[in-house]
Amino acid sequence: MLKSKPLPPAQQERVLTVLSIDGGGIGGLVPATIVARLEAFLQEKDGPDARIADYFDVIAGTSTGGLIAAMLSAPDENKRPLFAAKDISQFYLDNGPKIFPPKGGWVPSLVQSAWDKLRGGPKYDGKFLHEKIESLLKDTKVADTLSNVAMPTFDVKRMQPVLFNSFEAEREVHKNARLADVCSYVDMHI
């Protein structure tokens, strides 16, 4: 397990850097593409090994943004980011239609969307995403991330928000969930 990722003390007058990534299902391809471009710019300045996780104290994401945050900060065996940002864009292109399957034409989709909102519950079943992300992230846990992470979700069964974050995960074992489980939860329940 990685050591704690301390935040700079306020008295050092250092700016706290936070990357916040929006959700939106398959629309996650947009922030993934923007983050890939940012990483490419950083690599031009600092070399080909530069990664987003090297530049941000906290990476936060809602829904599919949480999936991106997890992928940007998950460590490989050398304690470097497992994914380059460009890999995440490709992940969405390759797997997006299976993770976020279309529900039909616009009228059936509109009716299905209204029904889903009335009955509650997740928008997608999450089976494909869970299997895919589990094969990539394996047993990596929230506290193992290279950057601090924050991924807000909503528990539809208990009707309350749930926040997965490395700050609590490092101190409280029961909050140190596997990233694959958090990613499945984040994308299916918000």
Helices and strands as residue ranges (DSSP letters): G 10-12, E 18-21, G 25-28, H 29-46, G 52-54, E 58-61, H 64-73, H 85-99, H 106-119, H 127-137, G 142-144, E 148-155, E 160-165, H 166-169, G 173-175, H 179-189
